[in-house]
Structures are given as structure tokens and as C-alpha cells.
Amino acid sequence: MAPSVSPTIAARRDQMFPVLTEADIDRMRRFGEQRAYAAGEHIVTAGTVSPGLILILSGKVDITQSGGLGPREAIVSYGAGNFVGELAQLSNRPSLVNAEAIESVEAIVIASQRLRDLMVQEANLGERVMRALILRRVGLLESGASGPVVIGPPGNGDVLRLQGFLRRSGLPHRALDSDTDPCAKTLIERFHVDPHHLPIVLCPNGKLMHNPGENELARCVGLLRPIDADKIYDVAIVGAGPAGLAAAVYAASEGLSTIVLDCRAFGGQAGASARIENYLGFPTGITGMALMARAYNQAQKFGVEMVIPDEAKLLDDGDNGARYQLAIGDGESVRTRAVVIASGARYRRLDIANLAQFEGTSVHYWASPIEARLCQDQEVALVGAGNSAGQAAVYLASQVRKVTLLARRDSLGATMSRYLVERIKAQPNIEVLTETEVAALEGHEGNLDRLRWRNRATGEETTRAIHHLFLFIGADPNTDWLANCNVALDAKGFVRTGPDAAPGRGLMETSRGGVFAIGDVRCGSTKRVAAAVGEGAQVVAALHAYLARNGGAASNQ
């Protein structure tokens, strides 16, 4: 976040740390309460929930980060007209930085709910504030000195799992090598951690966790909070991919109380795309993660409640004003008037007996900077012939020595966009092998040593010393959780909608009234990001119509 971290961040310093005018401050007063802080007082502590966005009227505040290890690192000093806060304050989540009053401070504190009101009611001013909050989070992500600390051997499957989850969640963090980093060794000795219990995670609130699951880690860092069992939402959306996030943005912006659940992280499969170049409005392209992060932040701006990662397990009838009830993890439930199923698809796996042995360490379903660092200067293999495979191959080619692309069909053109086919042909370090399939994985202790593939036309087999395999071979509908929910599915497991589901149903309504399906999970949908976003927007009109027929919205609850 400091100017030295990145020339890009340095170039946008004025946008990151704007000085508001007296007129701006006067417009913001009605959204907050005036407070005073004494010199030396800790206004915000990393790992605890901040009182909100803090607009400084007089005095000086220092912002620091420490990442839980070593001395605090100065980020910036604020004076009159500056405000303290980043994206955590938009959703009332624990702070990633510390704020200390260096002098006596007079300030206006704007709580999260009122901050969202400001964004809507004061559009121009809200835009400047929102841009600053986003850029500050970008700065924290690039600095790698705040948020949780993951400690373990590099390349360890659980270390990669935790890093991947934190990255997909847009949460700053850092990973320390338990074998070589002196800070990591000190921490391991201080807490008497057995090497077999690695990795460990040090949360910003000081809690130490031994190889936590994603749900457990999310609760520790404040991403996941208890659900209000008494609240009835207008709509619960299952899935935070492009379709689910689009539905959330449009529903919340139109006044519907909205909650979104996802068992992994926001973004879905689109978040794994290294670069999307055929999405309307982005002529230079955009990474899938960047596009989905914008949608995620936009949804929170309108007050969408995010419950990630938490898994919907059962859709059942509700009571006392709630048409439906969703059972989720830890014995909790969500009460809602309507449901949107946007649970997307899950990655297909190769039919190889020992595949699971290498997943997480040598077999990957994402091509992010984390995986790219593991493979730097190596030869890797990638299986797939769709757009996601093409995007991943091009990205990896810029990071590794060679990419061998294996495709079952006799050409890429039938399943991959033309621009990607041409780009792959232009990369000197991408070798395309058509009519080829993986025959065997060979290795030990979870690490891949050799990959064997077979030409489907000739039967000829080739073995090569490859240590990392990327799989982009499509996906199956993520509908196992609907098996006992009386929602009609087709023979392949996709959700039936419209007249195909029940007489008189609208295009996106399922066999259960008030339950809708959108995006990749819906039978007959177009499997594209733009199509998913369009369905997410379109379903909101159907939601309004359904709620109007069945007692109206609950947005005042």
C-alpha cells in the first residue's frame, strides 16, 4: 500500500488518499457521528472490527500494518480531510491495519450501513470514496504484509490450498517457508509446533490455527459470520459466480434484502480465467478474478450479505413468513421468501486411479500466480480445449518454459474461440497435441514425477518428466445438494426451468414456485460469462413478480 510497493499504486496515490474539501465533509456529516480520540489512543486494531469509516476533522492518525510478525510497518499518515478505511469497513469486517491517534483527533465516524447509504445517496462523493477503498485493498494485497500468515513447506498441498482460498477471497496474506524463513522458525519454536502439524496460520487477531479448513479460517479472519436466524430475506442466492453475483447486484440495488452463499469463494469458474478478452466493455481484456472482484465489491456496496465459504445442504419449506429455508453448515439456516440457484458447475476430474494422490500439489484446476510460481522455468502439461483451457495455456506460457496442451479432439477450433486458437499458435513454447489423452500419472509422496499420454488414433504412448498437470476439461452441474429438494433435474443433472419443469412456469423458474435457476446450472443455458450475467439480471424481474404475488418484499426486516 505504500508508494514504494508498486509504480501503479504510486501513480494513483491521490485517488487512494484523497483530501476532502469542507463542502465534501459537510455532505458526509449526516451519515455519521462526531467522536474524539486522545493522543496515543488506538482507534482501530488489526483483527478487530473497526467502528466504521473515520473522517478526520483535526489531528493526525498513523496507519500501520504488521502481518502478525515483527515490528509494525508504516503505511500512511492521515490529517484533516483524510478518511481511515478500506473495503473491510464497507461490509463491517475486521480491519487489516492499525490506526493510532498521534495527536488529539476530532472525527466523524460513519458505520458500515450508513457508509453504504452514502454510496447510494451521494453518487459523486461515494464514487471517490469507493475508488479509494478498492485501491487501498489492492495496495494491501500487493504489499503482502497484512492479513493472516500461512507458515509451512513451499509446495505443500495444504499450504497451496490455504493460499488459494485467501487469494480467491481477495484477502491480503503472506506465506512463509517453514524451512528457511527465520520469522517462521521463531514462531514454530515459540508455540512448540510439531513439523507434522504444519501448516499453521496466524490470524490478525493473534489466534494460531493448525492446518484449518477454509470455513474455519474464514471465521477466524472475519469473512464468515453467524447468520441471523430470525431474519427473513427476500431472496437467497446459492452460488457467487457471474450469475449469482449479477443477480445479487441487481436485486439489492432494487431494494430486495439479499443473501449470497457459496461453498468455496466468489467468482466461480470465471474467477479462474487468466484473461477474458471477449467480455463486452473490456477491449484490452480483464482477468476473471478482477472482473469477479468488482462484482463482489459492487454487491456489498448495495448491502448484499455474503456467506462465503458456507455450503447449502438442503432446500426445505419455511415457516412464519418465510416460504423457504436453506440448511447450511454448522447447523445454521437461512430463511427466505425466494431462492435463486446459481450453484454453477464443478470441475471434471480425469478417470485416473491415483489422481487424488497428486491433487493440490501437482494436479491443478486453477492457473493463478500461485501455481505459476510453483512451475516457473519448468515444462507443464495442460488438458482441455475450451476457452478456459486456452486462456490458461497462454497465461502459463508467459510464466513457464513450455506448455504441452493435450486435446482429445482432432482440432481446437470446434470448442475454442478463434482469437485464442490464433494466440496459441503464435506462442513458440506451446505445443498442441490433438487426439491425445492422459494415460497415467507417476510419482511419489503426492508429487508428480512423470506424465504418460496416449495418441487416440495410433495408440502410441509418450512419457515425459512433467511435475505439474493442469486440468480444464469442463464441468458437471453442481446439483448433488438438490437430490432431496423436489427440484426437477434433467438426465445430466442440470436444473429444469420453465414449462419443461412444470406447466405455467416462467423461463427461469423451477418445478418449485419461487425457486429460480440461472447460469451454468440451468438446463439449456449458454455456458458463457456474459450469458450468466444476463440471466442474473433477468431473474430479478421474475423475483419481483413472484414476491408481488406472494406478499411483497421483506426488505424492511
C-alpha positions as CSV (number, residue, x, y, z in Angstrom):
1,M,0.0,0.0,0.0
2,A,3.0,2.2,0.4
3,P,4.1,4.1,-2.7
4,S,7.2,2.0,-2.9
5,V,5.3,-1.2,-3.4
6,S,4.2,-0.6,-7.0
7,P,4.6,2.2,-9.6
8,T,0.9,1.7,-10.4
9,I,-0.2,2.3,-6.8
10,A,2.2,5.3,-6.5
11,A,0.7,6.8,-9.7
12,R,-2.7,6.7,-8.1
13,R,-1.8,8.0,-4.6
14,D,-4.1,11.0,-4.9
15,Q,-7.1,8.6,-5.6
16,M,-6.1,6.3,-2.7
17,F,-5.7,9.0,-0.1
18,P,-7.9,11.9,-1.2
19,V,-8.2,15.1,0.8
20,L,-11.9,16.1,1.1
21,T,-13.0,19.7,0.9
22,E,-15.1,21.4,3.6
23,A,-18.1,21.0,1.2
24,D,-17.5,17.3,0.9
25,I,-17.2,17.0,4.7
26,D,-20.5,18.9,5.2
27,R,-22.2,16.4,2.9
28,M,-20.9,13.5,4.8
29,R,-21.8,14.7,8.3
30,R,-25.4,13.5,8.3
31,F,-24.2,9.9,7.7
32,G,-22.0,9.7,10.9
33,E,-21.4,10.7,14.5
34,Q,-18.7,13.0,15.8
35,R,-16.1,11.5,18.1
36,A,-12.9,12.5,19.8
37,Y,-9.7,10.4,20.3
38,A,-6.9,11.2,22.6
39,A,-3.3,11.2,21.5
40,G,-1.9,7.7,21.7
41,E,-5.3,6.1,21.5
42,H,-5.7,3.0,19.3
43,I,-8.6,3.8,17.1
44,V,-8.5,0.6,15.1
45,T,-6.6,-2.6,15.8
46,A,-5.9,-5.2,13.0
47,G,-8.1,-8.3,13.5
48,T,-11.0,-6.4,15.2
49,V,-14.0,-4.7,13.6
50,S,-13.5,-1.0,13.1
51,P,-16.2,1.4,14.2
52,G,-16.5,2.4,10.5
53,L,-15.0,4.8,8.1
54,I,-13.3,7.6,10.1
55,L,-13.3,11.1,8.6
56,I,-10.7,13.2,10.3
57,L,-11.7,16.8,11.1
58,S,-8.5,17.7,13.0
59,G,-5.4,15.9,14.3
60,K,-3.2,13.2,12.9
61,V,-3.6,9.4,12.6
62,D,-0.9,6.9,11.6
63,I,-1.8,3.7,9.7
64,T,0.4,0.7,10.2
65,Q,0.5,-3.0,9.2
66,S,2.4,-5.8,10.8
67,G,1.0,-9.1,9.4
68,G,1.3,-10.5,13.0
69,L,5.1,-10.8,12.9
70,G,7.8,-8.3,13.6
71,P,7.5,-4.5,14.1
72,R,4.7,-2.6,12.6
73,E,5.3,-1.1,9.1
74,A,4.1,2.5,8.5
75,I,1.7,2.9,5.5
76,V,0.5,6.4,5.6
77,S,-0.3,9.3,8.0
78,Y,-3.7,11.0,7.8
79,G,-4.6,14.5,8.6
80,A,-7.6,16.8,8.4
81,G,-9.8,15.9,5.4
82,N,-8.5,12.3,5.0
83,F,-10.5,9.3,6.0
84,V,-9.4,6.0,7.6
85,G,-10.8,2.8,6.0
86,E,-10.6,0.2,3.2
87,L,-13.0,-2.4,1.9
88,A,-13.3,-4.2,5.3
89,Q,-15.3,-1.1,6.5
90,L,-17.8,-1.5,3.7
91,S,-19.0,-4.8,5.0
92,N,-18.3,-4.4,8.7
93,R,-15.5,-7.0,8.7
94,P,-12.3,-7.0,10.9
95,S,-9.7,-4.4,10.0
96,L,-6.5,-5.4,8.2
97,V,-4.5,-2.4,9.6
98,N,-3.9,-0.5,12.8
99,A,-4.9,3.2,13.2
100,E,-3.4,5.2,16.1
101,A,-4.1,8.8,17.0
102,I,-0.7,10.6,17.1
103,E,-2.3,13.8,18.2
104,S,-5.8,14.6,19.6
105,V,-8.3,13.8,16.9
106,E,-11.7,15.0,16.1
107,A,-13.5,12.8,13.6
108,I,-16.8,11.8,12.1
109,V,-17.4,8.0,12.3
110,I,-19.6,6.5,9.6
111,A,-20.8,3.0,10.4
112,S,-20.9,0.4,7.6
113,Q,-24.6,0.6,7.0
114,R,-24.5,4.4,6.7
115,L,-21.4,4.2,4.5
116,R,-23.4,2.2,2.1
117,D,-26.2,4.8,2.3
118,L,-23.6,7.5,1.5
119,M,-22.5,5.5,-1.6
120,V,-26.1,5.5,-2.9
121,Q,-27.3,8.9,-1.9
122,E,-24.2,10.9,-2.7
123,A,-23.1,9.3,-6.0
124,N,-20.2,11.5,-7.0
125,L,-18.7,11.6,-3.5
126,G,-19.5,8.0,-3.0
127,E,-17.6,7.1,-6.2
128,R,-14.5,8.8,-4.9
129,V,-14.7,7.0,-1.5
130,M,-15.4,3.7,-3.2
131,R,-12.4,4.0,-5.5
132,A,-10.1,4.8,-2.6
133,L,-11.4,1.8,-0.6
134,I,-10.7,-0.5,-3.6
135,L,-7.3,0.9,-4.3
136,R,-6.3,0.6,-0.7
137,R,-7.2,-3.1,-0.7
138,V,-5.2,-3.5,-3.9
139,G,-2.3,-1.9,-2.1
140,L,-2.6,-4.3,0.8
141,L,-2.8,-7.3,-1.5
142,E,0.4,-6.2,-3.2
143,S,2.3,-5.3,0.0
144,G,1.8,-8.8,1.4
145,A,2.4,-7.5,5.0
146,S,-1.1,-7.6,6.4
147,G,-3.8,-10.2,7.0
148,P,-3.2,-13.9,8.0
149,V,0.2,-15.5,7.8
150,V,0.5,-19.1,6.4
151,I,3.5,-21.0,7.6
152,G,4.6,-24.3,6.1
153,P,6.8,-26.0,3.5
154,P,6.5,-24.5,0.0
155,G,4.7,-26.7,-2.4
156,N,2.8,-28.4,0.4
157,G,-0.7,-29.2,-0.7
158,D,-2.4,-27.6,2.3
159,V,-0.2,-24.5,2.1
160,L,-1.3,-24.2,-1.6
161,R,-5.0,-24.8,-0.6
162,L,-5.0,-22.1,2.1
163,Q,-3.1,-19.6,-0.2
164,G,-5.6,-20.3,-3.0
165,F,-8.6,-19.8,-0.8
166,L,-7.2,-16.5,0.6
167,R,-6.3,-15.3,-2.9
168,R,-9.7,-16.2,-4.3
169,S,-11.4,-14.4,-1.3
170,G,-9.5,-11.2,-2.1
171,L,-7.8,-11.2,1.3
172,P,-4.3,-9.9,1.8
173,H,-2.0,-12.6,3.3
174,R,1.6,-13.9,3.1
175,A,3.2,-17.3,3.2
176,L,6.4,-18.1,5.0
177,D,8.7,-21.0,4.2
178,S,8.9,-23.1,7.5
179,D,12.3,-24.4,6.4
180,T,14.2,-21.2,5.6
181,D,12.3,-18.1,7.0
182,P,13.7,-17.0,10.4
183,C,10.3,-15.5,11.4
184,A,8.6,-18.7,10.6
185,K,11.1,-20.8,12.6
186,T,10.8,-18.4,15.6
187,L,7.0,-18.8,15.6
188,I,7.2,-22.6,15.3
189,E,9.6,-22.7,18.2
190,R,7.6,-20.3,20.3
191,F,4.4,-22.3,20.0
192,H,6.2,-25.7,20.0
193,V,4.6,-26.7,16.7
194,D,5.4,-30.2,15.6
195,P,6.5,-30.2,11.9
196,H,3.9,-32.8,11.2
197,H,1.2,-30.3,12.2
198,L,2.2,-27.8,9.6
199,P,0.9,-25.7,8.0
200,I,-0.2,-23.2,10.7
201,V,-1.9,-19.9,10.2
202,L,-1.5,-16.9,12.4
203,C,-4.7,-14.8,12.1
204,P,-4.6,-11.0,12.5
205,N,-6.4,-11.3,15.9
206,G,-3.5,-13.3,17.2
207,K,-5.2,-16.8,17.1
208,L,-2.9,-19.6,15.9
209,M,-4.6,-22.4,13.8
210,H,-3.2,-25.8,12.9
211,N,-4.0,-26.6,9.2
212,P,-7.5,-25.2,9.3
213,G,-10.3,-25.9,6.8
214,E,-11.5,-23.0,4.7
215,N,-14.6,-22.5,6.7
216,E,-12.7,-22.4,10.0
217,L,-10.1,-20.0,8.6
218,A,-12.9,-17.7,7.2
219,R,-14.5,-17.5,10.6
220,C,-11.2,-16.6,12.3
221,V,-10.4,-13.8,9.9
222,G,-14.0,-12.5,9.9
223,L,-15.0,-13.4,6.4
224,L,-17.7,-15.7,7.7
225,R,-20.1,-14.6,10.4
226,P,-23.1,-16.1,12.2
227,I,-26.4,-15.8,10.3
228,D,-29.4,-14.1,11.9
229,A,-31.8,-16.9,12.4
230,D,-34.8,-14.5,12.8
231,K,-34.3,-12.5,9.7
232,I,-36.3,-13.3,6.6
233,Y,-34.6,-12.4,3.3
234,D,-36.4,-11.5,0.1
235,V,-34.0,-13.8,-1.8
236,A,-31.2,-16.2,-1.0
237,I,-28.8,-16.9,-3.9
238,V,-26.8,-20.1,-3.9
239,G,-23.6,-19.5,-5.8
240,A,-21.3,-16.5,-6.1
241,G,-20.2,-16.9,-9.7
242,P,-21.1,-14.4,-12.5
243,A,-24.8,-15.4,-12.5
244,G,-25.2,-15.3,-8.7
245,L,-23.2,-12.0,-8.3
246,A,-25.2,-10.3,-11.1
247,A,-28.5,-11.4,-9.5
248,A,-27.3,-10.1,-6.2
249,V,-26.2,-6.7,-7.5
250,Y,-29.5,-6.1,-9.4
251,A,-31.7,-7.5,-6.6
252,A,-30.1,-5.4,-3.8
253,S,-29.9,-2.3,-5.9
254,E,-33.7,-2.6,-6.4
255,G,-34.4,-2.8,-2.7
256,L,-34.6,-6.6,-2.1
257,S,-32.8,-7.9,1.0
258,T,-30.3,-10.4,-0.4
259,I,-28.0,-13.0,0.9
260,V,-25.4,-15.0,-1.1
261,L,-23.9,-18.3,-0.2
262,D,-21.0,-20.1,-1.8
263,C,-19.1,-23.2,-0.6
264,R,-15.7,-22.0,-2.0
265,A,-15.2,-18.4,-2.9
266,F,-16.7,-15.7,-5.0
267,G,-16.1,-15.8,-8.8
268,G,-16.9,-19.4,-9.7
269,Q,-15.1,-20.8,-12.7
270,A,-14.9,-17.4,-14.2
271,G,-12.5,-16.4,-11.4
272,A,-10.0,-19.0,-12.7
273,S,-9.7,-17.3,-16.1
274,A,-6.3,-15.8,-16.7
275,R,-7.7,-13.3,-19.1
276,I,-11.2,-12.7,-20.6
277,E,-11.0,-10.8,-23.8
278,N,-14.4,-11.2,-25.3
279,Y,-16.5,-9.7,-22.5
280,L,-18.4,-6.6,-23.6
281,G,-16.8,-3.4,-22.5
282,F,-13.2,-4.6,-21.9
283,P,-11.4,-4.3,-25.2
284,T,-8.0,-4.9,-23.6
285,G,-9.3,-7.9,-21.6
286,I,-9.6,-8.4,-17.9
287,T,-8.6,-11.3,-15.6
288,G,-11.5,-13.3,-14.4
289,M,-10.6,-12.6,-10.8
290,A,-10.5,-8.9,-11.3
291,L,-13.9,-8.9,-13.0
292,M,-15.5,-11.0,-10.3
293,A,-13.9,-8.9,-7.5
294,R,-15.5,-5.8,-9.0
295,A,-18.9,-7.6,-9.0
296,Y,-18.3,-8.8,-5.4
297,N,-17.5,-5.3,-4.2
298,Q,-20.4,-3.9,-6.1
299,A,-22.8,-6.3,-4.4
300,Q,-21.5,-5.3,-1.0
301,K,-21.9,-1.6,-1.9
302,F,-25.7,-2.3,-2.2
303,G,-25.8,-4.2,1.1
304,V,-25.7,-7.8,0.0
305,E,-24.8,-10.2,2.8
306,M,-22.1,-12.6,1.8
307,V,-21.8,-16.0,3.5
308,I,-18.7,-17.5,2.0
309,P,-17.5,-20.2,2.3
310,D,-20.6,-22.0,3.5
311,E,-22.5,-24.7,1.8
312,A,-26.2,-25.0,1.1
313,K,-27.2,-28.6,2.0
314,L,-30.9,-28.7,1.8
315,L,-33.8,-26.6,0.5
316,D,-36.9,-27.1,2.6
317,D,-40.3,-25.4,3.3
318,G,-40.1,-22.4,5.7
319,D,-42.5,-21.1,8.3
320,N,-43.7,-17.8,9.9
321,G,-43.5,-15.7,6.8
322,A,-40.5,-17.5,5.2
323,R,-41.5,-19.6,2.1
324,Y,-38.2,-21.5,2.2
325,Q,-35.4,-22.4,4.5
326,L,-31.9,-23.3,3.4
327,A,-29.9,-25.6,5.7
328,I,-26.2,-24.8,5.7
329,G,-23.1,-25.6,7.6
330,D,-22.6,-25.6,11.4
331,G,-26.3,-26.2,11.9
332,E,-27.4,-22.8,10.7
333,S,-30.2,-22.0,8.3
334,V,-31.3,-19.1,6.1
335,R,-35.0,-18.1,6.0
336,T,-36.1,-16.5,2.7
337,R,-39.1,-15.7,0.6
338,A,-37.5,-16.8,-2.7
339,V,-34.4,-18.8,-3.8
340,V,-32.1,-18.4,-6.8
341,I,-30.0,-21.5,-7.6
342,A,-26.7,-20.3,-9.3
343,S,-24.5,-23.1,-8.0
344,G,-22.8,-23.5,-11.3
345,A,-20.7,-26.5,-12.1
346,R,-17.8,-28.4,-10.5
347,Y,-14.6,-29.3,-12.3
348,R,-14.4,-32.6,-14.1
349,R,-11.7,-35.0,-13.0
350,L,-9.7,-37.4,-15.1
351,D,-10.6,-41.1,-14.8
352,I,-7.1,-42.0,-13.4
353,A,-6.9,-44.3,-10.4
354,N,-4.3,-42.3,-8.5
355,L,-5.4,-38.8,-9.5
356,A,-6.3,-37.8,-5.9
357,Q,-2.8,-38.6,-4.7
358,F,-1.5,-35.6,-6.7
359,E,-4.3,-33.1,-6.4
360,G,-3.4,-30.0,-4.6
361,T,0.4,-30.4,-5.1
362,S,0.9,-31.4,-8.7
363,V,-2.5,-31.5,-10.3
364,H,-4.3,-28.1,-10.5
365,Y,-7.7,-26.8,-11.6
366,W,-6.6,-23.2,-11.5
367,A,-3.8,-21.3,-13.2
368,S,-3.2,-18.4,-10.9
369,P,0.1,-16.7,-9.9
370,I,0.4,-19.2,-7.0
371,E,0.6,-22.2,-9.4
372,A,2.7,-20.2,-11.9
373,R,5.4,-19.7,-9.2
374,L,5.5,-23.4,-8.5
375,C,6.1,-24.2,-12.2
376,Q,8.5,-21.4,-13.1
377,D,11.0,-22.4,-15.7
378,Q,9.5,-25.9,-16.0
379,E,7.6,-27.8,-18.6
380,V,3.9,-28.3,-17.7
381,A,1.0,-30.1,-19.3
382,L,-2.5,-28.8,-19.7
383,V,-5.5,-30.9,-20.7
384,G,-8.5,-29.2,-22.3
385,A,-9.8,-27.5,-25.4
386,G,-12.2,-24.9,-24.3
387,N,-11.8,-21.1,-23.7
388,S,-10.7,-21.6,-20.1
389,A,-8.0,-24.1,-21.2
390,G,-6.8,-21.6,-23.9
391,Q,-6.7,-18.7,-21.5
392,A,-4.7,-20.8,-19.0
393,A,-2.3,-22.1,-21.6
394,V,-1.5,-18.6,-22.9
395,Y,-1.0,-17.3,-19.3
396,L,1.2,-20.2,-18.3
397,A,3.3,-19.8,-21.4
398,S,4.4,-16.4,-20.2
399,Q,5.5,-17.9,-16.9
400,V,7.0,-21.4,-17.7
401,R,9.5,-22.9,-20.1
402,K,7.0,-24.9,-22.1
403,V,3.3,-25.8,-22.1
404,T,2.2,-29.1,-23.7
405,L,-1.6,-28.8,-24.5
406,L,-3.4,-32.1,-24.7
407,A,-6.8,-32.2,-26.5
408,R,-9.0,-35.2,-27.2
409,R,-10.5,-33.8,-30.4
410,D,-8.6,-33.5,-33.7
411,S,-8.5,-29.7,-33.5
412,L,-9.1,-26.8,-31.1
413,G,-11.3,-24.8,-33.4
414,A,-14.6,-26.6,-32.6
415,T,-14.5,-25.7,-28.9
416,M,-12.2,-22.7,-28.5
417,S,-12.7,-19.1,-29.7
418,R,-10.8,-18.2,-32.8
419,Y,-8.7,-15.5,-31.2
420,L,-7.4,-17.9,-28.6
421,V,-6.6,-20.6,-31.2
422,E,-4.5,-18.0,-33.1
423,R,-2.8,-16.8,-30.0
424,I,-1.8,-20.3,-29.0
425,K,-0.4,-20.9,-32.5
426,A,1.7,-17.8,-32.1
427,Q,3.3,-18.9,-28.8
428,P,6.6,-20.7,-29.6
429,N,6.6,-22.5,-26.2
430,I,3.1,-24.1,-26.5
431,E,3.0,-27.5,-28.2
432,V,-0.5,-28.7,-29.1
433,L,-1.1,-32.5,-29.2
434,T,-4.6,-33.3,-30.6
435,E,-6.3,-36.6,-30.3
436,T,-4.3,-37.2,-27.2
437,E,-5.3,-38.2,-23.7
438,V,-3.6,-38.8,-20.3
439,A,-2.8,-42.5,-19.8
440,A,-1.0,-42.5,-16.4
441,L,0.4,-40.3,-13.6
442,E,3.7,-41.5,-11.9
443,G,5.2,-40.1,-8.8
444,H,5.7,-40.5,-5.1
445,E,4.6,-38.8,-1.8
446,G,2.0,-36.7,-3.7
447,N,4.5,-35.2,-6.1
448,L,4.2,-36.0,-9.8
449,D,7.4,-37.2,-11.5
450,R,6.3,-38.3,-14.9
451,L,3.2,-38.0,-17.1
452,R,2.3,-40.6,-19.8
453,W,-0.1,-39.8,-22.6
454,R,-1.6,-41.7,-25.5
455,N,-2.4,-40.8,-29.1
456,R,-6.0,-42.0,-29.5
457,A,-5.6,-42.6,-33.3
458,T,-2.4,-44.6,-33.2
459,G,-2.2,-45.9,-29.7
460,E,1.4,-44.6,-29.4
461,E,2.3,-43.6,-25.8
462,T,4.8,-41.0,-24.7
463,T,6.3,-40.5,-21.2
464,R,7.8,-37.2,-20.2
465,A,9.3,-35.8,-17.0
466,I,6.5,-33.3,-16.1
467,H,5.8,-32.3,-12.5
468,H,2.6,-30.2,-12.9
469,L,-0.6,-31.0,-14.7
470,F,-3.4,-28.5,-15.3
471,L,-6.9,-29.8,-15.9
472,F,-9.5,-27.7,-17.8
473,I,-11.7,-30.4,-19.1
474,G,-15.1,-28.9,-18.5
475,A,-17.6,-29.3,-15.6
476,D,-20.7,-31.0,-14.4
477,P,-23.7,-29.3,-12.8
478,N,-23.2,-28.7,-9.1
479,T,-26.6,-30.1,-8.1
480,D,-25.9,-33.0,-5.8
481,W,-27.2,-30.9,-2.9
482,L,-30.6,-30.7,-4.6
483,A,-31.2,-34.5,-4.7
484,N,-33.8,-34.4,-1.9
485,C,-35.2,-30.9,-2.5
486,N,-38.0,-31.7,-5.1
487,V,-36.4,-29.6,-7.7
488,A,-36.6,-31.3,-11.1
489,L,-33.3,-32.1,-12.9
490,D,-32.6,-33.4,-16.4
491,A,-30.8,-36.6,-17.1
492,K,-27.4,-34.9,-16.8
493,G,-28.2,-33.2,-13.5
494,F,-29.0,-29.7,-14.8
495,V,-31.9,-27.8,-13.3
496,R,-35.1,-27.8,-15.4
497,T,-36.9,-24.5,-15.7
498,G,-39.9,-23.0,-17.4
499,P,-42.6,-25.3,-18.9
500,D,-40.1,-28.1,-19.0
501,A,-40.1,-28.1,-15.2
502,A,-43.8,-27.6,-14.6
503,P,-46.8,-26.1,-16.5
504,G,-47.1,-22.4,-16.4
505,R,-43.6,-21.7,-15.0
506,G,-41.6,-18.7,-16.3
507,L,-38.3,-19.2,-18.2
508,M,-36.1,-19.4,-15.1
509,E,-38.5,-20.8,-12.5
510,T,-38.0,-24.4,-11.4
511,S,-40.6,-27.0,-10.5
512,R,-41.0,-25.3,-7.1
513,G,-42.6,-21.9,-7.2
514,G,-40.4,-19.1,-6.0
515,V,-37.2,-21.1,-6.7
516,F,-35.3,-20.0,-9.8
517,A,-32.2,-21.3,-11.6
518,I,-29.7,-19.3,-13.6
519,G,-26.3,-19.6,-15.2
520,D,-24.4,-22.8,-15.9
521,V,-26.5,-24.9,-13.6
522,R,-29.7,-24.3,-15.6
523,C,-30.7,-26.7,-18.3
524,G,-30.4,-25.1,-21.7
525,S,-28.3,-22.1,-20.6
526,T,-25.4,-20.7,-22.7
527,K,-22.2,-21.5,-20.9
528,R,-20.6,-18.1,-21.2
529,V,-19.8,-15.4,-18.6
530,A,-21.9,-12.8,-20.4
531,A,-24.9,-15.1,-20.7
532,A,-24.6,-15.9,-17.0
533,V,-24.5,-12.2,-16.1
534,G,-27.5,-11.6,-18.4
535,E,-29.6,-14.3,-16.6
536,G,-28.6,-12.9,-13.3
537,A,-30.1,-9.5,-14.3
538,Q,-33.1,-11.1,-16.0
539,V,-34.1,-13.2,-13.0
540,V,-34.7,-10.1,-10.8
541,A,-37.8,-9.1,-12.8
542,A,-39.2,-12.6,-12.2
543,L,-38.3,-12.3,-8.5
544,H,-40.2,-9.0,-8.2
545,A,-43.3,-10.5,-10.0
546,Y,-43.2,-13.6,-7.7
547,L,-42.9,-11.5,-4.5
548,A,-45.6,-9.2,-5.6
549,R,-48.0,-12.2,-6.0
550,N,-46.9,-13.7,-2.6
551,G,-47.0,-11.0,0.0
552,G,-44.4,-8.5,-1.1
553,A,-40.8,-8.0,-0.1
554,A,-39.2,-8.2,3.3
555,S,-36.6,-5.5,2.8
556,N,-37.7,-3.6,5.9
557,Q,-36.9,-6.5,8.2
